[in-house]
């Protein structure tokens, strides 16, 4: 009987059984990558949920503001934050997957502002709207000489930029294009990207380290994404979400 109990305990703690559990996914509204109003909850959500299904997990998706999503991951309300850029401080409470998408981060100005950017020092004279809690690049995030103005989302940043309350705004290229083609279409012809991107950031899932199988969850996710590349389902998902 003791041997049987030991075998049963080992089975219950095995990663194979862990994969059958429900994973509570969270993201902030960030179209076209994460948005409950879009098919598949957006491109990133669609890829992540497909990958977890392939890896044997069931999932439940929630969408909340970024700072609330991070706070919820830290305290165990959620298991996986699905749209995270890498930053060292996040490794204290979360485990990153390999990147499954790439975000091209660009600066935006009012047309005719003639701001020139080739290095971070070029930005020191200007105020820059950034989304609170986002990690843009190690050099940008850690430079105290940059004047960064925190906002809740890119829509707020674009409005402040248009109104002259800041001189630059920072966002993923596809996100900015979508917002300016939709809810802020009236501003589209008055704002423009600077030619050189600030950075290209890999998009990861971030699994809470307090989860007993955090490493296994990320490993299985990475393997599922690779298999989606191999069989064409990854490319098909990208095409489905591209206008």
C-alpha positions as CSV (number, residue, x, y, z in Angstrom):
1,X,0.0,0.0,0.0
2,X,2.7,2.6,0.8
3,X,4.3,1.9,-2.7
4,X,0.9,2.4,-4.3
5,X,0.5,5.7,-2.5
6,X,3.9,6.9,-3.6
7,X,3.2,5.9,-7.2
8,X,-0.1,7.8,-7.0
9,X,1.6,10.9,-5.6
10,X,4.2,10.9,-8.3
11,X,1.4,10.6,-11.0
12,X,-0.5,13.5,-9.5
13,X,2.6,15.7,-9.5
14,X,3.7,14.8,-13.1
15,X,3.9,17.4,-15.8
16,X,1.7,15.2,-18.0
17,X,-1.2,15.7,-15.6
18,X,-0.4,19.4,-15.1
19,X,-0.9,20.0,-18.8
20,X,-4.6,19.0,-18.4
21,X,-5.3,21.9,-16.1
22,X,-6.9,25.2,-16.9
23,X,-4.5,28.1,-17.5
24,X,-5.9,31.6,-16.7
25,X,-4.5,33.9,-19.4
26,X,-4.5,37.6,-19.2
27,X,-3.6,40.5,-21.5
28,X,-4.3,44.2,-21.7
29,X,-6.4,45.6,-24.6
30,X,-3.8,46.1,-27.3
31,X,-5.3,45.8,-30.8
32,X,-4.5,44.2,-33.2
33,X,-2.6,41.8,-30.9
34,X,-5.0,41.5,-27.9
35,X,-8.6,42.7,-28.1
36,X,-11.8,40.9,-27.1
37,X,-13.6,42.7,-30.0
38,X,-11.4,41.1,-32.6
39,X,-11.7,37.5,-34.0
40,X,-9.7,35.1,-31.8
41,X,-9.3,38.0,-29.3
42,X,-6.6,39.4,-31.6
43,X,-3.5,38.0,-33.3
44,X,-1.3,37.3,-30.2
45,X,-4.2,35.8,-28.3
46,X,-5.2,33.6,-31.2
47,X,-1.6,32.2,-31.5
48,X,-1.2,31.7,-27.8
49,X,-4.5,29.9,-27.3
50,X,-3.9,27.7,-30.3
51,X,-0.4,26.8,-29.0
52,X,-1.7,26.0,-25.5
53,X,-4.5,23.8,-27.0
54,X,-1.9,21.9,-29.0
55,X,0.2,21.5,-25.9
56,X,-2.7,19.9,-24.1
57,X,-3.9,22.8,-21.9
58,X,-7.3,24.4,-21.5
59,X,-7.4,28.1,-21.2
60,X,-9.6,31.0,-20.0
61,X,-8.9,34.5,-21.3
62,X,-9.3,37.8,-19.5
63,X,-8.5,41.3,-20.6
64,X,-7.7,44.1,-18.1
65,X,-5.5,47.2,-18.0
66,X,-1.7,46.5,-18.1
67,X,-0.9,47.4,-14.6
68,X,-3.8,45.3,-13.2
69,X,-2.7,42.4,-15.4
70,X,0.9,42.5,-14.0
71,X,-0.5,42.9,-10.4
72,X,-2.8,39.9,-10.9
73,X,0.0,37.7,-12.2
74,X,2.2,38.5,-9.2
75,X,-0.5,37.6,-6.7
76,X,-1.7,34.5,-8.5
77,X,-5.0,35.7,-10.0
78,X,-3.7,34.7,-13.4
79,X,-1.2,32.1,-14.6
80,X,0.1,33.5,-17.9
81,X,0.5,37.1,-19.2
82,X,0.4,36.6,-22.9
83,X,1.8,39.8,-24.3
84,X,5.0,40.7,-22.5
85,X,8.3,42.2,-23.7
86,X,11.4,41.0,-21.9
87,X,12.7,43.0,-19.0
88,X,15.0,41.7,-16.2
89,X,12.8,42.9,-13.4
90,X,9.9,40.8,-14.7
91,X,12.0,37.6,-14.3
92,X,11.7,38.0,-10.5
93,X,8.0,37.0,-10.6
94,X,7.6,35.4,-14.1
95,X,9.3,33.0,-16.5
96,X,9.5,34.1,-20.2
97,X,8.9,31.8,-23.2
98,X,10.8,32.2,-26.3
99,X,9.5,35.2,-28.4
100,X,6.6,34.1,-30.6
101,X,6.1,37.5,-32.4
102,X,8.2,40.6,-33.0
103,X,7.0,44.2,-32.3
104,X,8.6,47.1,-34.2
105,X,8.6,50.1,-31.7
106,X,8.4,53.5,-33.4
107,X,8.3,57.1,-32.3
108,X,5.6,59.4,-33.6
109,X,5.6,63.2,-34.0
110,X,3.2,65.9,-35.2
111,X,3.7,66.5,-38.9
112,X,6.2,69.2,-39.5
113,X,8.0,68.9,-36.2
114,X,11.2,67.9,-37.9
115,X,12.5,65.9,-34.9
116,X,15.6,63.9,-35.9
117,X,16.4,60.6,-34.2
118,X,19.5,58.4,-34.7
119,X,20.5,57.9,-31.0
120,X,18.8,58.2,-27.6
121,X,20.6,61.5,-26.9
122,X,18.7,63.1,-29.8
123,X,15.5,62.6,-27.7
124,X,16.7,64.4,-24.5
125,X,15.1,67.8,-25.4
126,X,11.6,66.3,-26.0
127,X,8.8,65.0,-23.8
128,X,7.7,61.4,-24.8
129,X,4.4,59.8,-24.0
130,X,4.9,56.1,-22.9
131,X,2.4,53.6,-21.6
132,X,2.8,53.1,-17.9
133,X,4.4,49.7,-17.0
134,X,5.6,48.9,-20.5
135,X,9.3,48.0,-21.1
136,X,10.4,49.4,-24.5
137,X,14.1,48.7,-24.5
138,X,16.8,48.3,-21.8
139,X,18.6,51.5,-22.9
140,X,15.5,53.6,-23.2
141,X,13.9,52.4,-20.0
142,X,17.0,53.0,-17.9
143,X,18.0,56.4,-19.3
144,X,17.2,59.0,-16.6
145,X,17.8,61.9,-19.1
146,X,14.7,61.0,-21.1
147,X,11.5,62.9,-20.2
148,X,8.9,60.1,-20.2
149,X,5.2,61.0,-19.6
150,X,3.2,58.0,-18.4
151,X,-0.2,57.4,-20.0
152,X,-2.8,54.6,-19.9
153,X,-2.7,53.6,-23.6
154,X,-1.6,54.8,-27.1
155,X,-4.9,56.5,-27.7
156,X,-4.2,58.9,-24.8
157,X,-0.6,59.4,-26.1
158,X,-1.8,60.3,-29.6
159,X,-4.3,62.8,-28.3
160,X,-1.7,64.4,-26.1
161,X,0.7,64.5,-29.0
162,X,-1.9,66.1,-31.2
163,X,-2.7,68.7,-28.6
164,X,0.9,69.6,-28.1
165,X,1.1,68.3,-24.5
166,X,4.0,66.0,-25.5
167,X,6.3,66.2,-28.5
168,X,6.7,62.4,-29.1
169,X,4.7,59.3,-28.6
170,X,6.0,55.7,-28.6
171,X,4.1,52.5,-29.7
172,X,4.3,49.4,-31.7
173,X,3.9,50.2,-35.4
174,X,0.9,48.0,-36.1
175,X,-0.9,49.1,-32.9
176,X,-0.4,52.8,-33.8
177,X,-1.6,52.3,-37.4
178,X,-4.7,50.5,-36.3
179,X,-5.7,53.1,-33.7
180,X,-5.1,55.9,-36.2
181,X,-7.1,54.1,-38.8
182,X,-10.0,53.6,-36.4
183,X,-11.0,55.5,-33.3
184,X,-8.5,58.3,-34.0
185,X,-8.9,58.5,-37.8
186,X,-9.4,62.3,-37.5
187,X,-5.7,62.6,-36.3
188,X,-4.2,60.2,-38.8
189,X,-3.0,62.9,-41.3
190,X,-1.6,65.1,-38.6
191,X,0.8,62.6,-37.0
192,X,3.7,60.7,-38.5
193,X,6.4,58.1,-37.6
194,X,10.0,59.0,-37.3
195,X,11.9,57.0,-39.9
196,X,14.2,55.0,-37.5
197,X,12.5,52.6,-35.1
198,X,13.5,52.7,-31.4
199,X,13.7,49.0,-31.2
200,X,12.4,45.6,-32.3
201,X,11.1,43.7,-29.3
202,X,10.2,40.0,-29.1
203,X,6.8,39.3,-27.7
204,X,6.7,36.5,-25.1
205,X,4.3,34.9,-22.7
206,X,5.2,35.4,-19.0
207,X,4.3,32.5,-16.7
208,X,4.0,33.3,-13.0
209,X,6.9,31.7,-11.1
210,X,4.6,30.8,-8.2
211,X,3.0,28.2,-10.5
212,X,4.4,24.7,-9.7
213,X,4.8,23.9,-13.4
214,X,5.9,27.3,-14.8
215,X,8.9,26.0,-16.6
216,X,7.0,23.1,-18.1
217,X,4.2,25.4,-19.3
218,X,6.7,27.7,-21.1
219,X,8.6,24.7,-22.6
220,X,5.4,23.1,-24.0
221,X,4.3,26.5,-25.4
222,X,7.6,27.0,-27.2
223,X,7.4,23.5,-28.7
224,X,3.8,24.0,-29.8
225,X,4.7,27.3,-31.5
226,X,7.5,25.5,-33.4
227,X,5.1,22.8,-34.6
228,X,2.7,25.5,-35.8
229,X,5.5,27.0,-37.8
230,X,6.3,23.6,-39.3
231,X,2.7,22.7,-40.3
232,X,1.8,26.2,-41.7
233,X,-0.9,27.0,-39.0
234,X,1.3,29.9,-37.7
235,X,1.5,31.5,-41.1
236,X,-2.2,30.9,-41.7
237,X,-3.0,32.7,-38.4
238,X,-0.9,35.7,-39.3
239,X,-2.6,35.9,-42.7
240,X,-6.1,35.7,-41.1
241,X,-5.3,38.7,-38.9
242,X,-3.7,40.8,-41.6
243,X,-6.0,43.3,-43.3
